[in-house]
Amino acid sequence: MRVITPVVIIFIILYVVGNVLKMLAIAETSNNEIVRGLAWGGVILIILFLGSFALKIWFDSRS
């Protein structure tokens, strides 16, 4: 079980990074302003979510 958890975490990180790159590609290449705004909003939401998750792990590890 101790080996499976890091592998799963790495795959989740790769999946999230792939989705962020896909949304950035859509945001840069689309001519539709609504689609570009939604893609940029999705990227910002993912970054905020990952940042809050990282801060939660950091604060939990300190105490």
PDB file of N, CA, C and O in Angstrom, chain B, residues numbered from 101:
ATOM      1  N   MET B 101       0.823  -1.203   0.000  1.00  0.00           N
ATOM      2  CA  MET B 101       0.000   0.000   0.000  1.00  0.00           C
ATOM      3  C   MET B 101       0.862   1.260   0.000  1.00  0.00           C
ATOM      4  O   MET B 101       0.453   2.299  -0.518  1.00  0.00           O
ATOM      5  N   ARG B 102       2.059   1.163   0.584  1.00  0.00           N
ATOM      6  CA  ARG B 102       2.911   2.348   0.665  1.00  0.00           C
ATOM      7  C   ARG B 102       3.502   2.718  -0.685  1.00  0.00           C
ATOM      8  O   ARG B 102       3.905   3.863  -0.887  1.00  0.00           O
ATOM      9  N   VAL B 103       3.560   1.760  -1.621  1.00  0.00           N
ATOM     10  CA  VAL B 103       4.097   2.066  -2.946  1.00  0.00           C
ATOM     11  C   VAL B 103       2.999   2.601  -3.855  1.00  0.00           C
ATOM     12  O   VAL B 103       3.266   3.423  -4.732  1.00  0.00           O
ATOM     13  N   ILE B 104       1.773   2.146  -3.655  1.00  0.00           N
ATOM     14  CA  ILE B 104       0.675   2.518  -4.545  1.00  0.00           C
ATOM     15  C   ILE B 104       0.318   3.995  -4.390  1.00  0.00           C
ATOM     16  O   ILE B 104       0.027   4.660  -5.384  1.00  0.00           O
ATOM     17  N   THR B 105       0.334   4.515  -3.176  1.00  0.00           N
ATOM     18  CA  THR B 105      -0.115   5.883  -2.946  1.00  0.00           C
ATOM     19  C   THR B 105       0.715   6.923  -3.704  1.00  0.00           C
ATOM     20  O   THR B 105       0.119   7.785  -4.350  1.00  0.00           O
ATOM     21  N   PRO B 106       2.059   6.897  -3.666  1.00  0.00           N
ATOM     22  CA  PRO B 106       2.804   7.891  -4.454  1.00  0.00           C
ATOM     23  C   PRO B 106       2.565   7.768  -5.951  1.00  0.00           C
ATOM     24  O   PRO B 106       2.534   8.775  -6.659  1.00  0.00           O
ATOM     25  N   VAL B 107       2.396   6.545  -6.439  1.00  0.00           N
ATOM     26  CA  VAL B 107       2.140   6.348  -7.867  1.00  0.00           C
ATOM     27  C   VAL B 107       0.804   6.971  -8.246  1.00  0.00           C
ATOM     28  O   VAL B 107       0.696   7.631  -9.279  1.00  0.00           O
ATOM     29  N   VAL B 108      -0.211   6.765  -7.420  1.00  0.00           N
ATOM     30  CA  VAL B 108      -1.527   7.350  -7.689  1.00  0.00           C
ATOM     31  C   VAL B 108      -1.441   8.870  -7.655  1.00  0.00           C
ATOM     32  O   VAL B 108      -2.028   9.540  -8.505  1.00  0.00           O
ATOM     33  N   ILE B 109      -0.723   9.420  -6.691  1.00  0.00           N
ATOM     34  CA  ILE B 109      -0.584  10.873  -6.591  1.00  0.00           C
ATOM     35  C   ILE B 109       0.128  11.427  -7.823  1.00  0.00           C
ATOM     36  O   ILE B 109      -0.258  12.476  -8.338  1.00  0.00           O
ATOM     37  N   ILE B 110       1.161  10.737  -8.300  1.00  0.00           N
ATOM     38  CA  ILE B 110       1.882  11.192  -9.494  1.00  0.00           C
ATOM     39  C   ILE B 110       0.964  11.182 -10.707  1.00  0.00           C
ATOM     40  O   ILE B 110       0.990  12.123 -11.500  1.00  0.00           O
ATOM     41  N   PHE B 111       0.147  10.134 -10.870  1.00  0.00           N
ATOM     42  CA  PHE B 111      -0.770  10.084 -12.006  1.00  0.00           C
ATOM     43  C   PHE B 111      -1.825  11.178 -11.917  1.00  0.00           C
ATOM     44  O   PHE B 111      -2.196  11.756 -12.938  1.00  0.00           O
ATOM     45  N   ILE B 112      -2.314  11.471 -10.719  1.00  0.00           N
ATOM     46  CA  ILE B 112      -3.294  12.551 -10.559  1.00  0.00           C
ATOM     47  C   ILE B 112      -2.667  13.890 -10.931  1.00  0.00           C
ATOM     48  O   ILE B 112      -3.297  14.706 -11.605  1.00  0.00           O
ATOM     49  N   ILE B 113      -1.429  14.120 -10.495  1.00  0.00           N
ATOM     50  CA  ILE B 113      -0.746  15.375 -10.827  1.00  0.00           C
ATOM     51  C   ILE B 113      -0.548  15.490 -12.336  1.00  0.00           C
ATOM     52  O   ILE B 113      -0.768  16.558 -12.908  1.00  0.00           O
ATOM     53  N   LEU B 114      -0.135  14.398 -12.988  1.00  0.00           N
ATOM     54  CA  LEU B 114       0.048  14.430 -14.438  1.00  0.00           C
ATOM     55  C   LEU B 114      -1.269  14.686 -15.160  1.00  0.00           C
ATOM     56  O   LEU B 114      -1.298  15.409 -16.155  1.00  0.00           O
ATOM     57  N   TYR B 115      -2.363  14.099 -14.668  1.00  0.00           N
ATOM     58  CA  TYR B 115      -3.679  14.312 -15.265  1.00  0.00           C
ATOM     59  C   TYR B 115      -4.098  15.777 -15.145  1.00  0.00           C
ATOM     60  O   TYR B 115      -4.599  16.364 -16.104  1.00  0.00           O
ATOM     61  N   VAL B 116      -3.890  16.365 -13.962  1.00  0.00           N
ATOM     62  CA  VAL B 116      -4.267  17.766 -13.748  1.00  0.00           C
ATOM     63  C   VAL B 116      -3.416  18.684 -14.618  1.00  0.00           C
ATOM     64  O   VAL B 116      -3.936  19.623 -15.221  1.00  0.00           O
ATOM     65  N   VAL B 117      -2.107  18.423 -14.688  1.00  0.00           N
ATOM     66  CA  VAL B 117      -1.226  19.246 -15.525  1.00  0.00           C
ATOM     67  C   VAL B 117      -1.629  19.134 -16.993  1.00  0.00           C
ATOM     68  O   VAL B 117      -1.617  20.129 -17.718  1.00  0.00           O
ATOM     69  N   GLY B 118      -1.984  17.940 -17.430  1.00  0.00           N
ATOM     70  CA  GLY B 118      -2.439  17.763 -18.807  1.00  0.00           C
ATOM     71  C   GLY B 118      -3.704  18.543 -19.097  1.00  0.00           C
ATOM     72  O   GLY B 118      -3.835  19.144 -20.164  1.00  0.00           O
ATOM     73  N   ASN B 119      -4.645  18.541 -18.151  1.00  0.00           N
ATOM     74  CA  ASN B 119      -5.876  19.306 -18.350  1.00  0.00           C
ATOM     75  C   ASN B 119      -5.610  20.804 -18.364  1.00  0.00           C
ATOM     76  O   ASN B 119      -6.223  21.535 -19.142  1.00  0.00           O
ATOM     77  N   VAL B 120      -4.699  21.269 -17.508  1.00  0.00           N
ATOM     78  CA  VAL B 120      -4.361  22.696 -17.500  1.00  0.00           C
ATOM     79  C   VAL B 120      -3.741  23.093 -18.839  1.00  0.00           C
ATOM     80  O   VAL B 120      -4.089  24.131 -19.402  1.00  0.00           O
ATOM     81  N   LEU B 121      -2.827  22.275 -19.347  1.00  0.00           N
ATOM     82  CA  LEU B 121      -2.203  22.582 -20.637  1.00  0.00           C
ATOM     83  C   LEU B 121      -3.226  22.562 -21.765  1.00  0.00           C
ATOM     84  O   LEU B 121      -3.160  23.379 -22.684  1.00  0.00           O
ATOM     85  N   LYS B 122      -4.179  21.622 -21.694  1.00  0.00           N
ATOM     86  CA  LYS B 122      -5.222  21.557 -22.716  1.00  0.00           C
ATOM     87  C   LYS B 122      -6.098  22.808 -22.672  1.00  0.00           C
ATOM     88  O   LYS B 122      -6.444  23.364 -23.715  1.00  0.00           O
ATOM     89  N   MET B 123      -6.458  23.253 -21.457  1.00  0.00           N
ATOM     90  CA  MET B 123      -7.279  24.457 -21.342  1.00  0.00           C
ATOM     91  C   MET B 123      -6.506  25.698 -21.782  1.00  0.00           C
ATOM     92  O   MET B 123      -7.079  26.602 -22.389  1.00  0.00           O
ATOM     93  N   LEU B 124      -5.204  25.745 -21.476  1.00  0.00           N
ATOM     94  CA  LEU B 124      -4.397  26.876 -21.946  1.00  0.00           C
ATOM     95  C   LEU B 124      -4.321  26.903 -23.471  1.00  0.00           C
ATOM     96  O   LEU B 124      -4.361  27.973 -24.077  1.00  0.00           O
ATOM     97  N   ALA B 125      -4.211  25.727 -24.091  1.00  0.00           N
ATOM     98  CA  ALA B 125      -4.187  25.671 -25.553  1.00  0.00           C
ATOM     99  C   ALA B 125      -5.509  26.151 -26.129  1.00  0.00           C
ATOM    100  O   ALA B 125      -5.527  26.874 -27.125  1.00  0.00           O
ATOM    101  N   ILE B 126      -6.618  25.753 -25.510  1.00  0.00           N
ATOM    102  CA  ILE B 126      -7.929  26.220 -25.963  1.00  0.00           C
ATOM    103  C   ILE B 126      -8.033  27.728 -25.782  1.00  0.00           C
ATOM    104  O   ILE B 126      -8.536  28.430 -26.659  1.00  0.00           O
ATOM    105  N   ALA B 127      -7.556  28.225 -24.638  1.00  0.00           N
ATOM    106  CA  ALA B 127      -7.658  29.659 -24.365  1.00  0.00           C
ATOM    107  C   ALA B 127      -6.828  30.475 -25.350  1.00  0.00           C
ATOM    108  O   ALA B 127      -7.209  31.594 -25.696  1.00  0.00           O
ATOM    109  N   GLU B 128      -5.717  29.942 -25.799  1.00  0.00           N
ATOM    110  CA  GLU B 128      -4.856  30.712 -26.694  1.00  0.00           C
ATOM    111  C   GLU B 128      -5.282  30.618 -28.153  1.00  0.00           C
ATOM    112  O   GLU B 128      -5.046  31.551 -28.921  1.00  0.00           O
ATOM    113  N   THR B 129      -5.901  29.518 -28.547  1.00  0.00           N
ATOM    114  CA  THR B 129      -6.182  29.317 -29.970  1.00  0.00           C
ATOM    115  C   THR B 129      -7.623  29.602 -30.357  1.00  0.00           C
ATOM    116  O   THR B 129      -7.915  29.736 -31.545  1.00  0.00           O
ATOM    117  N   SER B 130      -8.527  29.697 -29.400  1.00  0.00           N
ATOM    118  CA  SER B 130      -9.938  29.864 -29.737  1.00  0.00           C
ATOM    119  C   SER B 130     -10.222  31.303 -30.154  1.00  0.00           C
ATOM    120  O   SER B 130      -9.642  32.249 -29.620  1.00  0.00           O
ATOM    121  N   ASN B 131     -11.119  31.445 -31.112  1.00  0.00           N
ATOM    122  CA  ASN B 131     -11.549  32.773 -31.541  1.00  0.00           C
ATOM    123  C   ASN B 131     -12.744  33.260 -30.738  1.00  0.00           C
ATOM    124  O   ASN B 131     -13.038  34.456 -30.725  1.00  0.00           O
ATOM    125  N   ASN B 132     -13.431  32.350 -30.073  1.00  0.00           N
ATOM    126  CA  ASN B 132     -14.624  32.702 -29.309  1.00  0.00           C
ATOM    127  C   ASN B 132     -14.201  33.227 -27.937  1.00  0.00           C
ATOM    128  O   ASN B 132     -13.501  32.546 -27.188  1.00  0.00           O
ATOM    129  N   GLU B 133     -14.638  34.449 -27.620  1.00  0.00           N
ATOM    130  CA  GLU B 133     -14.236  35.063 -26.348  1.00  0.00           C
ATOM    131  C   GLU B 133     -14.816  34.321 -25.149  1.00  0.00           C
ATOM    132  O   GLU B 133     -14.171  34.249 -24.103  1.00  0.00           O
ATOM    133  N   ILE B 134     -16.021  33.766 -25.281  1.00  0.00           N
ATOM    134  CA  ILE B 134     -16.637  33.044 -24.160  1.00  0.00           C
ATOM    135  C   ILE B 134     -15.837  31.780 -23.859  1.00  0.00           C
ATOM    136  O   ILE B 134     -15.572  31.471 -22.697  1.00  0.00           O
ATOM    137  N   VAL B 135     -15.454  31.056 -24.899  1.00  0.00           N
ATOM    138  CA  VAL B 135     -14.664  29.835 -24.707  1.00  0.00           C
ATOM    139  C   VAL B 135     -13.312  30.181 -24.088  1.00  0.00           C
ATOM    140  O   VAL B 135     -12.834  29.474 -23.201  1.00  0.00           O
ATOM    141  N   ARG B 136     -12.699  31.259 -24.551  1.00  0.00           N
ATOM    142  CA  ARG B 136     -11.404  31.668 -23.988  1.00  0.00           C
ATOM    143  C   ARG B 136     -11.547  32.029 -22.520  1.00  0.00           C
ATOM    144  O   ARG B 136     -10.703  31.658 -21.704  1.00  0.00           O
ATOM    145  N   GLY B 137     -12.612  32.753 -22.176  1.00  0.00           N
ATOM    146  CA  GLY B 137     -12.829  33.127 -20.779  1.00  0.00           C
ATOM    147  C   GLY B 137     -13.073  31.926 -19.893  1.00  0.00           C
ATOM    148  O   GLY B 137     -12.559  31.861 -18.776  1.00  0.00           O
ATOM    149  N   LEU B 138     -13.854  30.969 -20.380  1.00  0.00           N
ATOM    150  CA  LEU B 138     -14.115  29.759 -19.597  1.00  0.00           C
ATOM    151  C   LEU B 138     -12.840  28.948 -19.399  1.00  0.00           C
ATOM    152  O   LEU B 138     -12.609  28.409 -18.318  1.00  0.00           O
ATOM    153  N   ALA B 139     -12.015  28.860 -20.436  1.00  0.00           N
ATOM    154  CA  ALA B 139     -10.767  28.100 -20.312  1.00  0.00           C
ATOM    155  C   ALA B 139      -9.826  28.770 -19.319  1.00  0.00           C
ATOM    156  O   ALA B 139      -9.225  28.096 -18.482  1.00  0.00           O
ATOM    157  N   TRP B 140      -9.693  30.100 -19.404  1.00  0.00           N
ATOM    158  CA  TRP B 140      -8.838  30.805 -18.441  1.00  0.00           C
ATOM    159  C   TRP B 140      -9.392  30.674 -17.033  1.00  0.00           C
ATOM    160  O   TRP B 140      -8.631  30.508 -16.080  1.00  0.00           O
ATOM    161  N   GLY B 141     -10.725  30.746 -16.891  1.00  0.00           N
ATOM    162  CA  GLY B 141     -11.336  30.571 -15.569  1.00  0.00           C
ATOM    163  C   GLY B 141     -11.066  29.190 -15.002  1.00  0.00           C
ATOM    164  O   GLY B 141     -10.810  29.047 -13.807  1.00  0.00           O
ATOM    165  N   GLY B 142     -11.120  28.171 -15.851  1.00  0.00           N
ATOM    166  CA  GLY B 142     -10.820  26.814 -15.395  1.00  0.00           C
ATOM    167  C   GLY B 142      -9.380  26.670 -14.940  1.00  0.00           C
ATOM    168  O   GLY B 142      -9.108  26.014 -13.934  1.00  0.00           O
ATOM    169  N   VAL B 143      -8.452  27.279 -15.676  1.00  0.00           N
ATOM    170  CA  VAL B 143      -7.040  27.232 -15.281  1.00  0.00           C
ATOM    171  C   VAL B 143      -6.843  27.912 -13.932  1.00  0.00           C
ATOM    172  O   VAL B 143      -6.148  27.385 -13.064  1.00  0.00           O
ATOM    173  N   ILE B 144      -7.456  29.086 -13.755  1.00  0.00           N
ATOM    174  CA  ILE B 144      -7.307  29.821 -12.492  1.00  0.00           C
ATOM    175  C   ILE B 144      -7.914  29.032 -11.338  1.00  0.00           C
ATOM    176  O   ILE B 144      -7.333  28.981 -10.253  1.00  0.00           O
ATOM    177  N   LEU B 145      -9.080  28.413 -11.557  1.00  0.00           N
ATOM    178  CA  LEU B 145      -9.704  27.621 -10.490  1.00  0.00           C
ATOM    179  C   LEU B 145      -8.838  26.433 -10.096  1.00  0.00           C
ATOM    180  O   LEU B 145      -8.700  26.137  -8.909  1.00  0.00           O
ATOM    181  N   ILE B 146      -8.256  25.753 -11.072  1.00  0.00           N
ATOM    182  CA  ILE B 146      -7.396  24.604 -10.760  1.00  0.00           C
ATOM    183  C   ILE B 146      -6.168  25.058  -9.979  1.00  0.00           C
ATOM    184  O   ILE B 146      -5.763  24.398  -9.022  1.00  0.00           O
ATOM    185  N   ILE B 147      -5.567  26.189 -10.383  1.00  0.00           N
ATOM    186  CA  ILE B 147      -4.393  26.692  -9.663  1.00  0.00           C
ATOM    187  C   ILE B 147      -4.766  27.056  -8.232  1.00  0.00           C
ATOM    188  O   ILE B 147      -4.023  26.739  -7.303  1.00  0.00           O
ATOM    189  N   LEU B 148      -5.911  27.720  -8.038  1.00  0.00           N
ATOM    190  CA  LEU B 148      -6.340  28.078  -6.684  1.00  0.00           C
ATOM    191  C   LEU B 148      -6.616  26.834  -5.846  1.00  0.00           C
ATOM    192  O   LEU B 148      -6.250  26.784  -4.672  1.00  0.00           O
ATOM    193  N   PHE B 149      -7.261  25.826  -6.446  1.00  0.00           N
ATOM    194  CA  PHE B 149      -7.564  24.601  -5.713  1.00  0.00           C
ATOM    195  C   PHE B 149      -6.286  23.883  -5.297  1.00  0.00           C
ATOM    196  O   PHE B 149      -6.157  23.445  -4.154  1.00  0.00           O
ATOM    197  N   LEU B 150      -5.339  23.765  -6.230  1.00  0.00           N
ATOM    198  CA  LEU B 150      -4.082  23.092  -5.900  1.00  0.00           C
ATOM    199  C   LEU B 150      -3.293  23.874  -4.861  1.00  0.00           C
ATOM    200  O   LEU B 150      -2.658  23.284  -3.987  1.00  0.00           O
ATOM    201  N   GLY B 151      -3.330  25.199  -4.951  1.00  0.00           N
ATOM    202  CA  GLY B 151      -2.642  26.016  -3.960  1.00  0.00           C
ATOM    203  C   GLY B 151      -3.230  25.856  -2.573  1.00  0.00           C
ATOM    204  O   GLY B 151      -2.495  25.752  -1.591  1.00  0.00           O
ATOM    205  N   SER B 152      -4.557  25.834  -2.483  1.00  0.00           N
ATOM    206  CA  SER B 152      -5.184  25.666  -1.169  1.00  0.00           C
ATOM    207  C   SER B 152      -4.926  24.264  -0.624  1.00  0.00           C
ATOM    208  O   SER B 152      -4.750  24.088   0.581  1.00  0.00           O
ATOM    209  N   PHE B 153      -4.903  23.275  -1.500  1.00  0.00           N
ATOM    210  CA  PHE B 153      -4.614  21.909  -1.074  1.00  0.00           C
ATOM    211  C   PHE B 153      -3.177  21.803  -0.558  1.00  0.00           C
ATOM    212  O   PHE B 153      -2.919  21.156   0.458  1.00  0.00           O
ATOM    213  N   ALA B 154      -2.242  22.448  -1.272  1.00  0.00           N
ATOM    214  CA  ALA B 154      -0.841  22.425  -0.834  1.00  0.00           C
ATOM    215  C   ALA B 154      -0.674  23.146   0.500  1.00  0.00           C
ATOM    216  O   ALA B 154       0.072  22.685   1.364  1.00  0.00           O
ATOM    217  N   LEU B 155      -1.367  24.277   0.673  1.00  0.00           N
ATOM    218  CA  LEU B 155      -1.289  24.987   1.952  1.00  0.00           C
ATOM    219  C   LEU B 155      -1.864  24.155   3.087  1.00  0.00           C
ATOM    220  O   LEU B 155      -1.329  24.163   4.195  1.00  0.00           O
ATOM    221  N   LYS B 156      -2.959  23.430   2.818  1.00  0.00           N
ATOM    222  CA  LYS B 156      -3.558  22.580   3.853  1.00  0.00           C
ATOM    223  C   LYS B 156      -2.575  21.489   4.268  1.00  0.00           C
ATOM    224  O   LYS B 156      -2.405  21.230   5.459  1.00  0.00           O
ATOM    225  N   ILE B 157      -1.929  20.850   3.296  1.00  0.00           N
ATOM    226  CA  ILE B 157      -0.949  19.810   3.617  1.00  0.00           C
ATOM    227  C   ILE B 157       0.214  20.409   4.400  1.00  0.00           C
ATOM    228  O   ILE B 157       0.706  19.798   5.348  1.00  0.00           O
ATOM    229  N   TRP B 158       0.656  21.610   4.004  1.00  0.00           N
ATOM    230  CA  TRP B 158       1.791  22.244   4.672  1.00  0.00           C
ATOM    231  C   TRP B 158       1.455  22.587   6.116  1.00  0.00           C
ATOM    232  O   TRP B 158       2.258  22.337   7.016  1.00  0.00           O
ATOM    233  N   PHE B 159       0.262  23.164   6.349  1.00  0.00           N
ATOM    234  CA  PHE B 159      -0.116  23.520   7.715  1.00  0.00           C
ATOM    235  C   PHE B 159      -0.358  22.277   8.569  1.00  0.00           C
ATOM    236  O   PHE B 159      -0.052  22.280   9.762  1.00  0.00           O
ATOM    237  N   ASP B 160      -0.903  21.218   7.974  1.00  0.00           N
ATOM    238  CA  ASP B 160      -1.118  19.985   8.737  1.00  0.00           C
ATOM    239  C   ASP B 160       0.205  19.327   9.109  1.00  0.00           C
ATOM    240  O   ASP B 160       0.313  18.710  10.170  1.00  0.00           O
ATOM    241  N   SER B 161       1.211  19.451   8.249  1.00  0.00           N
ATOM    242  CA  SER B 161       2.494  18.815   8.545  1.00  0.00           C
ATOM    243  C   SER B 161       3.274  19.592   9.604  1.00  0.00           C
ATOM    244  O   SER B 161       4.139  19.022  10.269  1.00  0.00           O
ATOM    245  N   ARG B 162       2.987  20.870   9.769  1.00  0.00           N
ATOM    246  CA  ARG B 162       3.704  21.675  10.763  1.00  0.00           C
ATOM    247  C   ARG B 162       3.232  21.385  12.178  1.00  0.00           C
ATOM    248  O   ARG B 162       4.008  21.484  13.128  1.00  0.00           O
ATOM    249  N   SER B 163       1.968  21.030  12.319  1.00  0.00           N
ATOM    250  CA  SER B 163       1.433  20.838  13.680  1.00  0.00           C
ATOM    251  C   SER B 163       1.587  19.404  14.162  1.00  0.00           C
ATOM    252  O   SER B 163       1.188  19.083  15.282  1.00  0.00           O
TER     253      SER B 163
END
